[in-house]
Amino acid sequence: MRHIELVSELNEASDLLSSAIDRYVQACAAILNYCEISSSMARGLLNCALAEIPKVSVYDEKVQRAKATIWRTRNQSPNLAPINTLPFEIMSYIFWLSWDCSLSAEHRRNPFYPSVLLRVCSRWRQITLGSHKLWSHIDVHTNWAPNLSLRRAKLFAAHSAQLPLDLHIKTGLLSSKHHKRLVDFYRSVAPRVQSFEIHHGDDSDPFRDDHQTWLDTLLSGATAGTLTQVCIKSYGLQAVPVFLCTRDSAPVGHRHVRVSITEQHLEDILFPVTRLQLKGIYPAWASRAYCGLVELSLEALRGSEISLKDSELATILQASPSLRALHFGLGLERGDAAPPPVELNDLQSLHLASYNHSAQESVLRMVYPGQNPLELTIRVSDDVRFIFPSQTWDELVDFATRSNITQLHIEQRDLYKEDCFDPLKLFPLMPRLRVLVLDGFSIGKQCVESLEGYGDLSYLSTLLGYDEPPPLHQQLRLLRLIRCKIYWCDFRHASEIHPTDKLALDRCEVDFHPSQSSDLDSAFKCITPVVEHHETRATRVAPRRSC
């Protein structure tokens, strides 16, 4: 057997080495002793000893290499490291999944991953270097050590072989020298880029000359059919909305950013894109960039107004019948006639991020989802009443009747409004609702004394004036309350919104009656098995009404 021969060879070599080392040490000691006894031959012995010094260094290097090899063998032993029994492909996939475990506090990828895997052991190093996909996501943070960021980007591009690349750019102020180096790098990888994200996070103009050059370089060098995901977002205080123009196209009203390619070339590049996320910069509304999408996000800059016609939005949605996620935060201009309904049978997520109730009404009226489970997120403000009759409320009710809403997230701009959230009108229309998220709401009202029971009606039915509660068939699995004011006297009786699996509280304030214990865990565990709370505090507010 081969392994028997290897063991025998190692044992024999080890015995010979041990014997040789013992003999060598004894010979060195004998020369030292002889030099101490007789000095007449010291010159010759000294020369002999000096000749051995470089040889000893060579011997030591060889021993260290042997030692490293033995330790590598030990570290790769399945008995000590069972993970090393897994094949290359599975180990590579585990390393890929570990990306999410390396996120920093700022929710960005760890700049030292996957480089840290190279230092674990020789096998992990071999797997990491051979897993080209691990190196295919490149982060360039120009406001974080630009020289180091660029060197890291080049290293990743080299280790990724010729795989398609995912490029994530976070901009910042740069010197002209760093700017040129980055442009050269973007130009070298642009043909391989399958997705890129550009986040303008500083307070400067996001489309000044250098940033515009980066966008121009990526778009002009992109390979049609390779680029499938585009994300460009601005967050700076000086940002203003712009439209994307080419060298042969005319500006379309707003401020524009011009790239050096033709309109046809730009259309050829953007048409195969299936995921498009935009905030602050937009292709013309008639562009083919909005065709064939599975994900579309159109957000407005903070403090700026930009809108499109409702007929233009309808055309965009009709051009993407397989759309699965729609995030809309712009304004809408209504035409003389409402556009026809748009069927989006694959829609799974609808996020209405604008506080513009007219835009919300138009989108809710326009979109006809299929029967896939749907996550709906909507923002409300002081002019959009979810208690009293309003056009938005009516459109939401109609939308709920033709949708299969399983997750509902409502965010209120004005924290702790006195209006009570009335889910009893919506819940009968959402029999499969499993997740409810309320942000900025007041749950219940203050009371003078603790009420031990509401009889047959919960506080929702009592406070909202129901003689009989509407029939409810669903059971919430998760209730997440964010920045909510919770009055425990009422909430503990609100059985309609008590979750069966988990209650999560984030930055909430819980008001207890003075006669009640204010221990959050013990209080909430009486209504749900699992409670999680983050930055949530218990208070005792002066009473204003009688229970």
LUMGUSE-680687 format. One record per residue (C-alpha): residue number from 1; y, x negated, z. Coordinates in steps of 0.5 Angstrom, whole numbers, always signed. Example, Ala and Ser with C-alpha at 12.3 -4.5 7.8 and 13.67 -1.06 7.14 Angstrom:
{site 1; {-9; -25; +16}}
{site 2; {-2; -27; +14}}
***
This chain:
{site 1; {+0; +0; +0}}
{site 2; {+7; -2; -2}}
{site 3; {+10; -1; +5}}
{site 4; {+4; -5; +9}}
{site 5; {+6; -11; +4}}
{site 6; {+14; -10; +6}}
{site 7; {+12; -10; +13}}
{site 8; {+8; -16; +13}}
{site 9; {+13; -20; +9}}
{site 10; {+18; -18; +14}}
{site 11; {+14; -20; +20}}
{site 12; {+12; -27; +17}}
{site 13; {+19; -29; +15}}
{site 14; {+22; -27; +22}}
{site 15; {+16; -31; +25}}
{site 16; {+18; -37; +20}}
{site 17; {+26; -36; +21}}
{site 18; {+25; -36; +29}}
{site 19; {+21; -42; +29}}
{site 20; {+26; -46; +24}}
{site 21; {+32; -44; +28}}
{site 22; {+28; -46; +35}}
{site 23; {+27; -53; +31}}
{site 24; {+34; -53; +28}}
{site 25; {+37; -52; +35}}
{site 26; {+32; -57; +38}}
{site 27; {+34; -62; +33}}
{site 28; {+42; -61; +34}}
{site 29; {+41; -62; +42}}
{site 30; {+37; -69; +41}}
{site 31; {+43; -72; +36}}
{site 32; {+48; -70; +42}}
{site 33; {+43; -73; +47}}
{site 34; {+42; -79; +43}}
{site 35; {+50; -80; +42}}
{site 36; {+51; -79; +49}}
{site 37; {+46; -85; +51}}
{site 38; {+48; -90; +45}}
{site 39; {+54; -91; +42}}
{site 40; {+52; -96; +37}}
{site 41; {+49; -91; +32}}
{site 42; {+55; -86; +34}}
{site 43; {+58; -86; +27}}
{site 44; {+52; -85; +23}}
{site 45; {+50; -79; +27}}
{site 46; {+57; -76; +27}}
{site 47; {+57; -76; +20}}
{site 48; {+50; -73; +20}}
{site 49; {+53; -67; +25}}
{site 50; {+59; -66; +20}}
{site 51; {+55; -65; +14}}
{site 52; {+51; -60; +18}}
{site 53; {+58; -56; +20}}
{site 54; {+59; -52; +13}}
{site 55; {+51; -51; +12}}
{site 56; {+51; -47; +19}}
{site 57; {+57; -43; +17}}
{site 58; {+53; -41; +10}}
{site 59; {+47; -40; +15}}
{site 60; {+51; -35; +19}}
{site 61; {+53; -31; +13}}
{site 62; {+46; -30; +11}}
{site 63; {+44; -28; +18}}
{site 64; {+50; -23; +18}}
{site 65; {+48; -20; +11}}
{site 66; {+41; -20; +14}}
{site 67; {+43; -16; +20}}
{site 68; {+47; -11; +16}}
{site 69; {+42; -10; +12}}
{site 70; {+37; -8; +18}}
{site 71; {+43; -4; +21}}
{site 72; {+43; +0; +15}}
{site 73; {+36; +1; +14}}
{site 74; {+36; +3; +22}}
{site 75; {+42; +8; +20}}
{site 76; {+39; +11; +14}}
{site 77; {+32; +13; +18}}
{site 78; {+31; +20; +18}}
{site 79; {+29; +20; +26}}
{site 80; {+36; +17; +27}}
{site 81; {+40; +21; +22}}
{site 82; {+36; +27; +20}}
{site 83; {+42; +29; +15}}
{site 84; {+39; +23; +11}}
{site 85; {+33; +26; +9}}
{site 86; {+37; +31; +4}}
{site 87; {+38; +30; -3}}
{site 88; {+44; +27; -6}}
{site 89; {+46; +34; -9}}
{site 90; {+46; +37; -3}}
{site 91; {+49; +32; +1}}
{site 92; {+55; +32; -4}}
{site 93; {+55; +39; -4}}
{site 94; {+56; +39; +4}}
{site 95; {+62; +34; +3}}
{site 96; {+65; +38; -2}}
{site 97; {+65; +44; +3}}
{site 98; {+68; +40; +9}}
{site 99; {+74; +40; +5}}
{site 100; {+76; +46; +9}}
{site 101; {+74; +42; +15}}
{site 102; {+79; +37; +14}}
{site 103; {+86; +41; +14}}
{site 104; {+91; +39; +18}}
{site 105; {+96; +43; +22}}
{site 106; {+100; +44; +16}}
{site 107; {+94; +47; +13}}
{site 108; {+94; +42; +7}}
{site 109; {+88; +37; +6}}
{site 110; {+87; +31; +10}}
{site 111; {+90; +25; +6}}
{site 112; {+84; +21; +8}}
{site 113; {+79; +25; +6}}
{site 114; {+74; +24; +2}}
{site 115; {+76; +16; +3}}
{site 116; {+73; +17; +10}}
{site 117; {+66; +18; +8}}
{site 118; {+66; +11; +5}}
{site 119; {+66; +8; +12}}
{site 120; {+60; +12; +15}}
{site 121; {+54; +8; +12}}
{site 122; {+52; +5; +5}}
{site 123; {+48; +12; +3}}
{site 124; {+54; +16; +4}}
{site 125; {+59; +11; +1}}
{site 126; {+54; +11; -5}}
{site 127; {+54; +19; -5}}
{site 128; {+61; +20; -4}}
{site 129; {+63; +15; -10}}
{site 130; {+58; +18; -14}}
{site 131; {+60; +25; -13}}
{site 132; {+66; +25; -18}}
{site 133; {+68; +33; -16}}
{site 134; {+70; +30; -9}}
{site 135; {+76; +26; -12}}
{site 136; {+78; +32; -17}}
{site 137; {+83; +35; -12}}
{site 138; {+89; +31; -12}}
{site 139; {+95; +32; -7}}
{site 140; {+102; +29; -9}}
{site 141; {+107; +29; -3}}
{site 142; {+113; +26; -5}}
{site 143; {+116; +27; +1}}
{site 144; {+111; +23; +5}}
{site 145; {+110; +16; +4}}
{site 146; {+111; +16; -4}}
{site 147; {+108; +10; -6}}
{site 148; {+102; +11; -1}}
{site 149; {+101; +18; -4}}
{site 150; {+102; +15; -11}}
{site 151; {+96; +10; -10}}
{site 152; {+92; +15; -7}}
{site 153; {+93; +20; -13}}
{site 154; {+91; +14; -18}}
{site 155; {+85; +12; -14}}
{site 156; {+83; +20; -14}}
{site 157; {+84; +20; -22}}
{site 158; {+79; +14; -23}}
{site 159; {+74; +16; -18}}
{site 160; {+74; +23; -21}}
{site 161; {+71; +20; -28}}
{site 162; {+73; +25; -33}}
{site 163; {+72; +31; -29}}
{site 164; {+78; +37; -30}}
{site 165; {+83; +36; -24}}
{site 166; {+86; +40; -19}}
{site 167; {+93; +38; -18}}
{site 168; {+97; +40; -12}}
{site 169; {+105; +37; -12}}
{site 170; {+110; +38; -6}}
{site 171; {+116; +36; -8}}
{site 172; {+122; +32; -4}}
{site 173; {+128; +27; -6}}
{site 174; {+126; +21; -10}}
{site 175; {+129; +15; -12}}
{site 176; {+129; +14; -20}}
{site 177; {+123; +8; -19}}
{site 178; {+119; +13; -16}}
{site 179; {+120; +19; -21}}
{site 180; {+119; +14; -27}}
{site 181; {+112; +12; -24}}
{site 182; {+110; +19; -22}}
{site 183; {+112; +22; -29}}
{site 184; {+107; +16; -32}}
{site 185; {+102; +19; -27}}
{site 186; {+103; +26; -29}}
{site 187; {+103; +24; -37}}
{site 188; {+96; +20; -36}}
{site 189; {+92; +26; -32}}
{site 190; {+96; +32; -36}}
{site 191; {+90; +33; -41}}
{site 192; {+85; +34; -36}}
{site 193; {+89; +38; -31}}
{site 194; {+85; +45; -30}}
{site 195; {+90; +47; -25}}
{site 196; {+96; +45; -22}}
{site 197; {+101; +48; -16}}
{site 198; {+108; +45; -15}}
{site 199; {+111; +47; -9}}
{site 200; {+119; +46; -8}}
{site 201; {+120; +46; -1}}
{site 202; {+126; +42; +0}}
{site 203; {+133; +45; +0}}
{site 204; {+136; +42; -6}}
{site 205; {+136; +45; -13}}
{site 206; {+128; +46; -15}}
{site 207; {+129; +45; -22}}
{site 208; {+134; +39; -22}}
{site 209; {+132; +34; -28}}
{site 210; {+127; +30; -24}}
{site 211; {+123; +36; -22}}
{site 212; {+124; +39; -29}}
{site 213; {+121; +33; -32}}
{site 214; {+115; +34; -28}}
{site 215; {+114; +41; -30}}
{site 216; {+115; +39; -38}}
{site 217; {+110; +33; -37}}
{site 218; {+105; +37; -35}}
{site 219; {+106; +43; -40}}
{site 220; {+107; +39; -46}}
{site 221; {+101; +34; -44}}
{site 222; {+96; +40; -42}}
{site 223; {+90; +42; -46}}
{site 224; {+90; +49; -49}}
{site 225; {+83; +52; -46}}
{site 226; {+83; +47; -40}}
{site 227; {+89; +49; -36}}
{site 228; {+87; +56; -32}}
{site 229; {+91; +56; -26}}
{site 230; {+98; +55; -25}}
{site 231; {+102; +56; -19}}
{site 232; {+110; +54; -18}}
{site 233; {+113; +56; -12}}
{site 234; {+120; +55; -9}}
{site 235; {+122; +55; -2}}
{site 236; {+129; +52; -2}}
{site 237; {+136; +55; +1}}
{site 238; {+139; +53; -6}}
{site 239; {+134; +56; -10}}
{site 240; {+136; +61; -16}}
{site 241; {+131; +65; -20}}
{site 242; {+130; +62; -27}}
{site 243; {+126; +63; -34}}
{site 244; {+122; +58; -37}}
{site 245; {+124; +57; -44}}
{site 246; {+122; +52; -50}}
{site 247; {+126; +48; -55}}
{site 248; {+126; +53; -60}}
{site 249; {+127; +60; -56}}
{site 250; {+133; +63; -54}}
{site 251; {+135; +64; -46}}
{site 252; {+133; +71; -43}}
{site 253; {+139; +73; -39}}
{site 254; {+138; +69; -33}}
{site 255; {+139; +61; -32}}
{site 256; {+133; +58; -35}}
{site 257; {+129; +51; -35}}
{site 258; {+127; +49; -42}}
{site 259; {+121; +45; -44}}
{site 260; {+121; +40; -50}}
{site 261; {+115; +44; -53}}
{site 262; {+115; +49; -58}}
{site 263; {+114; +57; -56}}
{site 264; {+108; +57; -60}}
{site 265; {+105; +51; -56}}
{site 266; {+107; +54; -49}}
{site 267; {+104; +60; -51}}
{site 268; {+97; +57; -53}}
{site 269; {+97; +53; -47}}
{site 270; {+99; +59; -42}}
{site 271; {+95; +64; -46}}
{site 272; {+88; +62; -43}}
{site 273; {+91; +62; -36}}
{site 274; {+87; +67; -31}}
{site 275; {+91; +66; -25}}
{site 276; {+98; +66; -25}}
{site 277; {+102; +65; -18}}
{site 278; {+110; +65; -19}}
{site 279; {+116; +65; -14}}
{site 280; {+123; +63; -17}}
{site 281; {+121; +61; -24}}
{site 282; {+118; +66; -29}}
{site 283; {+116; +66; -37}}
{site 284; {+119; +71; -41}}
{site 285; {+116; +78; -39}}
{site 286; {+113; +79; -46}}
{site 287; {+110; +72; -46}}
{site 288; {+102; +72; -47}}
{site 289; {+102; +68; -40}}
{site 290; {+101; +75; -37}}
{site 291; {+95; +77; -41}}
{site 292; {+88; +76; -39}}
{site 293; {+89; +75; -32}}
{site 294; {+85; +76; -26}}
{site 295; {+90; +74; -21}}
{site 296; {+98; +75; -21}}
{site 297; {+103; +74; -16}}
{site 298; {+110; +75; -18}}
{site 299; {+115; +73; -12}}
{site 300; {+122; +73; -11}}
{site 301; {+126; +68; -8}}
{site 302; {+129; +69; -1}}
{site 303; {+136; +72; -2}}
{site 304; {+136; +73; -9}}
{site 305; {+135; +79; -13}}
{site 306; {+130; +79; -20}}
{site 307; {+127; +85; -23}}
{site 308; {+124; +87; -29}}
{site 309; {+123; +94; -32}}
{site 310; {+117; +99; -30}}
{site 311; {+115; +99; -37}}
{site 312; {+115; +91; -38}}
{site 313; {+110; +91; -31}}
{site 314; {+106; +97; -34}}
{site 315; {+105; +92; -41}}
{site 316; {+103; +86; -37}}
{site 317; {+98; +90; -33}}
{site 318; {+95; +93; -39}}
{site 319; {+94; +86; -42}}
{site 320; {+90; +84; -36}}
{site 321; {+85; +90; -35}}
{site 322; {+80; +85; -31}}
{site 323; {+86; +84; -26}}
{site 324; {+83; +83; -19}}
{site 325; {+89; +81; -15}}
{site 326; {+96; +83; -15}}
{site 327; {+102; +81; -11}}
{site 328; {+108; +84; -13}}
{site 329; {+115; +82; -10}}
{site 330; {+120; +83; -15}}
{site 331; {+125; +89; -16}}
{site 332; {+123; +94; -22}}
{site 333; {+128; +98; -26}}
{site 334; {+126; +105; -28}}
{site 335; {+127; +108; -35}}
{site 336; {+128; +115; -37}}
{site 337; {+121; +116; -37}}
{site 338; {+115; +114; -32}}
{site 339; {+110; +109; -36}}
{site 340; {+103; +112; -36}}
{site 341; {+98; +110; -31}}
{site 342; {+94; +103; -31}}
{site 343; {+87; +103; -30}}
{site 344; {+85; +97; -26}}
{site 345; {+78; +98; -25}}
{site 346; {+76; +91; -22}}
{site 347; {+82; +91; -17}}
{site 348; {+81; +88; -10}}
{site 349; {+87; +86; -7}}
{site 350; {+94; +89; -8}}
{site 351; {+100; +86; -4}}
{site 352; {+107; +90; -4}}
{site 353; {+111; +84; -2}}
{site 354; {+118; +87; -3}}
{site 355; {+122; +91; +2}}
{site 356; {+125; +95; -5}}
{site 357; {+122; +102; -4}}
{site 358; {+123; +104; -11}}
{site 359; {+119; +98; -13}}
{site 360; {+114; +100; -8}}
{site 361; {+114; +107; -11}}
{site 362; {+113; +105; -18}}
{site 363; {+107; +101; -17}}
{site 364; {+103; +106; -13}}
{site 365; {+105; +111; -18}}
{site 366; {+103; +106; -24}}
{site 367; {+96; +103; -21}}
{site 368; {+90; +107; -21}}
{site 369; {+84; +102; -18}}
{site 370; {+77; +103; -19}}
{site 371; {+72; +104; -13}}
{site 372; {+71; +97; -11}}
{site 373; {+73; +96; -4}}
{site 374; {+81; +95; -4}}
{site 375; {+85; +91; +1}}
{site 376; {+92; +94; +1}}
{site 377; {+98; +90; +4}}
{site 378; {+105; +94; +4}}
{site 379; {+112; +92; +7}}
{site 380; {+116; +97; +10}}
{site 381; {+123; +97; +13}}
{site 382; {+128; +102; +16}}
{site 383; {+129; +106; +9}}
{site 384; {+122; +107; +8}}
{site 385; {+120; +112; +13}}
{site 386; {+112; +112; +15}}
{site 387; {+113; +118; +19}}
{site 388; {+118; +123; +16}}
{site 389; {+117; +125; +9}}
{site 390; {+119; +120; +4}}
{site 391; {+118; +119; -4}}
{site 392; {+114; +112; -2}}
{site 393; {+110; +116; +4}}
{site 394; {+108; +121; -2}}
{site 395; {+106; +116; -7}}
{site 396; {+102; +112; -1}}
{site 397; {+98; +118; +0}}
{site 398; {+97; +120; -7}}
{site 399; {+95; +112; -8}}
{site 400; {+90; +113; -2}}
{site 401; {+86; +119; -5}}
{site 402; {+84; +115; -11}}
{site 403; {+83; +109; -8}}
{site 404; {+77; +106; -4}}
{site 405; {+81; +102; +1}}
{site 406; {+77; +98; +6}}
{site 407; {+83; +94; +9}}
{site 408; {+90; +96; +10}}
{site 409; {+96; +91; +13}}
{site 410; {+103; +94; +14}}
{site 411; {+108; +90; +16}}
{site 412; {+115; +93; +19}}
{site 413; {+121; +89; +18}}
{site 414; {+125; +92; +24}}
{site 415; {+120; +90; +30}}
{site 416; {+119; +95; +35}}
{site 417; {+122; +101; +32}}
{site 418; {+122; +107; +36}}
{site 419; {+118; +111; +31}}
{site 420; {+110; +111; +32}}
{site 421; {+105; +109; +27}}
{site 422; {+102; +116; +25}}
{site 423; {+95; +114; +22}}
{site 424; {+92; +121; +23}}
{site 425; {+95; +123; +16}}
{site 426; {+92; +117; +12}}
{site 427; {+86; +116; +16}}
{site 428; {+82; +122; +13}}
{site 429; {+84; +119; +6}}
{site 430; {+81; +112; +8}}
{site 431; {+74; +114; +10}}
{site 432; {+71; +107; +9}}
{site 433; {+77; +103; +12}}
{site 434; {+74; +98; +16}}
{site 435; {+80; +93; +18}}
{site 436; {+87; +95; +20}}
{site 437; {+93; +90; +21}}
{site 438; {+99; +92; +24}}
{site 439; {+105; +88; +24}}
{site 440; {+112; +89; +28}}
{site 441; {+110; +96; +30}}
{site 442; {+111; +100; +37}}
{site 443; {+104; +103; +39}}
{site 444; {+106; +108; +44}}
{site 445; {+111; +110; +49}}
{site 446; {+114; +108; +56}}
{site 447; {+112; +112; +61}}
{site 448; {+113; +113; +69}}
{site 449; {+106; +114; +71}}
{site 450; {+99; +113; +69}}
{site 451; {+95; +118; +66}}
{site 452; {+88; +118; +67}}
{site 453; {+86; +123; +61}}
{site 454; {+89; +126; +55}}
{site 455; {+83; +132; +55}}
{site 456; {+81; +133; +48}}
{site 457; {+86; +129; +45}}
{site 458; {+88; +122; +44}}
{site 459; {+95; +120; +45}}
{site 460; {+96; +120; +37}}
{site 461; {+95; +127; +37}}
{site 462; {+99; +129; +43}}
{site 463; {+105; +125; +41}}
{site 464; {+105; +126; +34}}
{site 465; {+105; +134; +35}}
{site 466; {+97; +135; +33}}
{site 467; {+94; +142; +36}}
{site 468; {+88; +139; +34}}
{site 469; {+86; +132; +31}}
{site 470; {+85; +131; +24}}
{site 471; {+77; +130; +22}}
{site 472; {+76; +122; +22}}
{site 473; {+69; +119; +20}}
{site 474; {+71; +112; +19}}
{site 475; {+70; +107; +25}}
{site 476; {+75; +101; +25}}
{site 477; {+71; +94; +26}}
{site 478; {+77; +90; +26}}
{site 479; {+84; +92; +29}}
{site 480; {+89; +86; +28}}
{site 481; {+96; +87; +32}}
{site 482; {+101; +82; +30}}
{site 483; {+108; +82; +34}}
{site 484; {+107; +89; +36}}
{site 485; {+109; +92; +43}}
{site 486; {+103; +95; +46}}
{site 487; {+104; +101; +51}}
{site 488; {+97; +100; +55}}
{site 489; {+98; +107; +58}}
{site 490; {+98; +110; +51}}
{site 491; {+94; +105; +47}}
{site 492; {+88; +106; +52}}
{site 493; {+87; +113; +50}}
{site 494; {+88; +112; +42}}
{site 495; {+81; +112; +40}}
{site 496; {+82; +113; +33}}
{site 497; {+84; +106; +32}}
{site 498; {+80; +102; +37}}
{site 499; {+75; +97; +34}}
{site 500; {+68; +97; +34}}
{site 501; {+67; +89; +33}}
{site 502; {+74; +86; +35}}
{site 503; {+81; +87; +37}}
{site 504; {+86; +81; +35}}
{site 505; {+93; +80; +38}}
{site 506; {+98; +75; +36}}
{site 507; {+105; +74; +39}}
{site 508; {+104; +81; +42}}
{site 509; {+107; +84; +48}}
{site 510; {+103; +89; +52}}
{site 511; {+107; +93; +57}}
{site 512; {+103; +95; +63}}
{site 513; {+104; +101; +68}}
{site 514; {+106; +98; +75}}
{site 515; {+100; +101; +78}}
{site 516; {+95; +98; +73}}
{site 517; {+92; +91; +73}}
{site 518; {+96; +86; +67}}
{site 519; {+90; +82; +66}}
{site 520; {+89; +82; +58}}
{site 521; {+82; +81; +58}}
{site 522; {+79; +85; +63}}
{site 523; {+84; +91; +60}}
{site 524; {+82; +91; +53}}
{site 525; {+75; +89; +54}}
{site 526; {+74; +96; +56}}
{site 527; {+75; +99; +49}}
{site 528; {+72; +93; +45}}
{site 529; {+67; +88; +46}}
{site 530; {+71; +82; +43}}
{site 531; {+78; +81; +44}}
{site 532; {+82; +75; +42}}
{site 533; {+90; +74; +43}}
{site 534; {+95; +68; +41}}
{site 535; {+101; +68; +45}}
{site 536; {+101; +75; +48}}
{site 537; {+104; +76; +54}}
{site 538; {+103; +82; +59}}
{site 539; {+110; +85; +62}}
{site 540; {+112; +91; +66}}
{site 541; {+118; +95; +63}}
{site 542; {+122; +100; +67}}
{site 543; {+119; +107; +65}}
{site 544; {+123; +112; +61}}
{site 545; {+119; +118; +60}}
{site 546; {+113; +121; +64}}
{site 547; {+106; +121; +62}}
***
